[in-house]
Every structure is written in structure tokens, then in C-alpha cells.
């Protein structure tokens, strides 16, 4: 499930095709001023995964279906290497 979204697109009105990365939200605990997420079971943690060329709606659905809380990072398709 999505607990946080970081939008790193330079073209924020493009929604048909984006690149997406997910990481366990607990990775954000070390960031300045971050809310502190509880650590998930090591068997459930999504360390890192990526998808390229999907819609924003599909990226949201994919991230929301994960087995642990995640941060979803959105990038411009074709402009940002994952």
C-alpha cells in the first residue's frame, strides 16, 4: 500500500506514460523531517522495484497492491533513467 508519493517528473501534466519506482516506506525514516514508519517483517519488505512505461493510474494501482507500505517515486518516461 502507498504511504508516500514523491513526484520527480519535470512534466507533471503527463499521465499516460511514466516510470515508477517503489521502496519500502521505512527507507524514508533516515530522511530529515520524515514521519517514522514501523519496520515491516523482512519477509514482506519490498526493497526496490521499478516499472517503465505505465500510466499514473497503473503506477498507483501497482504500488498500492504491494505487501508492505511503500513510497512511490514517479519519473518522466524517456527522460529519466531508472
Backbone as CSV, one residue per row, in Angstrom:
resi,resn,N_x,N_y,N_z,CA_x,CA_y,CA_z,C_x,C_y,C_z
1,UNK,0.827,-1.187,0.000,0.000,0.000,0.000,0.869,1.247,0.000
2,UNK,0.376,2.277,-0.623,1.124,3.537,-0.725,0.976,4.335,0.564
3,UNK,2.106,4.699,1.130,2.106,5.611,2.273,2.678,6.970,1.895
4,UNK,3.451,7.028,0.789,4.055,8.293,0.389,4.272,8.285,-1.120
5,UNK,4.204,9.470,-1.718,4.471,9.632,-3.144,5.452,10.784,-3.315
6,UNK,6.511,10.528,-4.074,7.489,11.547,-4.422,7.418,11.711,-5.938
7,UNK,6.979,12.869,-6.385,6.820,13.127,-7.808,8.050,13.856,-8.314
8,UNK,8.873,13.172,-9.084,10.105,13.761,-9.608,10.001,14.040,-11.101
9,UNK,8.775,14.163,-11.593,8.584,14.463,-13.007,8.840,15.942,-13.268
10,UNK,9.475,16.218,-14.395,9.643,17.596,-14.855,8.437,18.012,-15.683
11,UNK,7.671,17.026,-16.128,6.482,17.258,-16.945,5.270,16.712,-16.168
12,UNK,4.820,17.438,-15.141,3.820,16.891,-14.211,2.429,16.685,-14.789
13,UNK,2.168,17.199,-15.978,0.845,17.007,-16.576,0.805,15.820,-17.532
14,UNK,1.916,15.094,-17.632,1.961,13.875,-18.436,1.544,12.715,-17.549
15,UNK,0.451,12.058,-17.912,-0.070,10.963,-17.088,-0.208,9.653,-17.854
16,UNK,-0.099,9.701,-19.197,-0.276,8.473,-19.979,0.879,7.503,-19.809
17,UNK,2.099,8.025,-19.750,3.275,7.161,-19.682,4.295,7.760,-18.729
18,UNK,4.578,7.055,-17.648,5.581,7.463,-16.664,6.425,6.253,-16.289
19,UNK,7.500,6.504,-15.601,8.298,5.453,-14.980,8.063,5.533,-13.474
20,UNK,8.075,4.383,-12.820,7.786,4.337,-11.388,8.769,3.434,-10.663
21,UNK,9.112,3.840,-9.456,9.948,3.046,-8.551,9.218,2.968,-7.228
22,UNK,9.307,1.815,-6.580,8.798,1.696,-5.216,9.901,1.202,-4.302
23,UNK,9.859,1.669,-3.077,10.741,1.210,-1.996,9.911,1.143,-0.730
24,UNK,10.298,0.295,0.186,9.610,0.232,1.472,9.649,1.606,2.119
25,UNK,8.525,2.038,2.660,8.439,3.372,3.251,9.399,3.534,4.426
26,UNK,9.755,2.450,5.063,10.690,2.544,6.194,12.066,3.039,5.763
27,UNK,12.389,2.966,4.460,13.653,3.520,3.973,13.699,5.031,4.165
28,UNK,12.521,5.664,4.239,12.450,7.120,4.406,12.753,7.568,5.836
29,UNK,12.796,6.643,6.776,12.991,7.004,8.190,14.258,7.818,8.428
30,UNK,15.274,7.619,7.594,16.536,8.341,7.792,16.534,9.729,7.146
31,UNK,15.494,10.076,6.419,15.410,11.397,5.782,15.033,12.452,6.819
32,UNK,15.582,13.642,6.638,15.285,14.742,7.550,13.791,15.032,7.563
33,UNK,13.237,15.213,8.747,11.847,15.589,8.959,10.836,14.539,8.479
34,UNK,11.273,13.298,8.335,10.373,12.236,7.872,9.526,11.698,9.019
35,UNK,8.265,11.382,8.715,7.475,10.596,9.657,8.162,9.245,9.789
36,UNK,8.078,8.659,10.958,8.769,7.403,11.198,7.812,6.219,11.026
37,UNK,8.101,5.398,10.043,7.288,4.215,9.759,7.820,3.033,10.553
38,UNK,6.932,2.165,11.014,7.401,0.956,11.688,8.099,0.041,10.687
39,UNK,9.063,-0.719,11.157,9.746,-1.660,10.286,8.834,-2.838,10.004
40,UNK,8.774,-3.215,8.731,7.970,-4.359,8.320,8.783,-5.641,8.490
41,UNK,8.097,-6.748,8.476,8.759,-8.046,8.530,9.695,-8.181,7.333
42,UNK,10.902,-8.708,7.533,11.835,-8.879,6.411,11.244,-9.723,5.274
43,UNK,10.302,-10.588,5.584,9.675,-11.405,4.548,8.677,-10.612,3.703
44,UNK,8.266,-9.443,4.185,7.273,-8.644,3.481,7.840,-7.394,2.828
45,UNK,9.053,-7.016,3.177,9.619,-5.752,2.701,9.887,-5.794,1.197
46,UNK,9.431,-4.748,0.518,9.778,-4.524,-0.884,10.978,-3.591,-0.855
47,UNK,12.155,-4.127,-1.088,13.366,-3.313,-1.014,13.390,-2.301,-2.157
48,UNK,13.117,-2.771,-3.377,13.174,-1.911,-4.561,12.508,-2.648,-5.714
49,UNK,11.700,-1.950,-6.481,11.149,-2.495,-7.721,10.851,-1.324,-8.644
50,UNK,10.817,-1.577,-9.942,10.569,-0.498,-10.889,9.710,-1.002,-12.037
51,UNK,9.009,-0.071,-12.655,8.208,-0.325,-13.849,8.384,0.878,-14.764
52,UNK,8.461,0.617,-16.043,8.610,1.683,-17.022,7.427,1.683,-17.979
53,UNK,7.033,2.862,-18.432,6.045,2.986,-19.471,4.628,2.643,-19.072
54,UNK,4.234,2.998,-17.856,2.860,2.760,-17.438,2.183,4.086,-17.126
55,UNK,0.872,4.073,-17.059,0.139,5.297,-16.756,0.258,5.616,-15.270
56,UNK,-0.054,6.841,-14.913,-0.054,7.201,-13.492,-1.052,6.330,-12.739
57,UNK,-2.225,6.098,-13.317,-3.229,5.250,-12.663,-2.701,3.836,-12.440
58,UNK,-2.012,3.278,-13.435,-1.447,1.936,-13.283,-0.317,1.916,-12.255
59,UNK,0.487,2.984,-12.213,1.559,3.064,-11.217,0.977,3.091,-9.807
60,UNK,-0.093,3.865,-9.631,-0.746,3.932,-8.324,-1.325,2.576,-7.938
61,UNK,-1.986,1.901,-8.867,-2.572,0.590,-8.580,-1.491,-0.430,-8.250
62,UNK,-0.395,-0.424,-9.005,0.706,-1.357,-8.772,1.318,-1.123,-7.389
63,UNK,1.604,0.134,-7.059,2.209,0.438,-5.759,1.250,0.124,-4.612
64,UNK,-0.015,0.394,-4.814,-0.998,0.174,-3.752,-1.234,-1.310,-3.486
65,UNK,-0.876,-2.178,-4.420,-1.076,-3.620,-4.269,0.112,-4.324,-3.599
66,UNK,1.114,-3.582,-3.160,2.308,-4.198,-2.566,2.018,-4.770,-1.182
67,UNK,2.879,-5.678,-0.759,2.668,-6.396,0.507,3.131,-5.633,1.741
68,UNK,3.762,-4.483,1.542,4.164,-3.652,2.674,3.953,-2.198,2.280
69,UNK,3.950,-1.279,3.236,3.831,0.144,2.903,5.025,0.601,2.063
70,UNK,4.740,1.361,1.009,5.800,1.784,0.102,5.744,3.282,-0.161
71,UNK,6.885,3.809,-0.609,6.967,5.130,-1.208,7.011,4.909,-2.707
72,UNK,6.154,5.619,-3.422,6.107,5.566,-4.882,6.818,6.793,-5.427
73,UNK,7.812,6.567,-6.275,8.532,7.643,-6.953,8.084,7.662,-8.405
74,UNK,7.671,8.826,-8.900,7.261,8.971,-10.292,8.303,9.780,-11.059
75,UNK,8.623,9.316,-12.267,9.597,9.972,-13.138,9.007,10.112,-14.536
76,UNK,9.518,11.069,-15.284,9.130,11.216,-16.682,9.615,9.999,-17.465
77,UNK,8.751,9.454,-18.293,9.165,8.354,-19.179,10.072,8.898,-20.259
78,UNK,11.149,8.188,-20.529,12.051,8.576,-21.596,13.025,9.690,-21.257
79,UNK,12.801,10.392,-20.154,13.693,11.499,-19.787,14.565,11.179,-18.582
80,UNK,14.196,10.172,-17.824,14.897,9.839,-16.576,15.207,8.354,-16.588
81,UNK,16.455,8.028,-16.424,16.824,6.612,-16.311,16.524,6.132,-14.916
82,UNK,16.009,4.924,-14.817,15.716,4.340,-13.503,16.937,3.665,-12.942
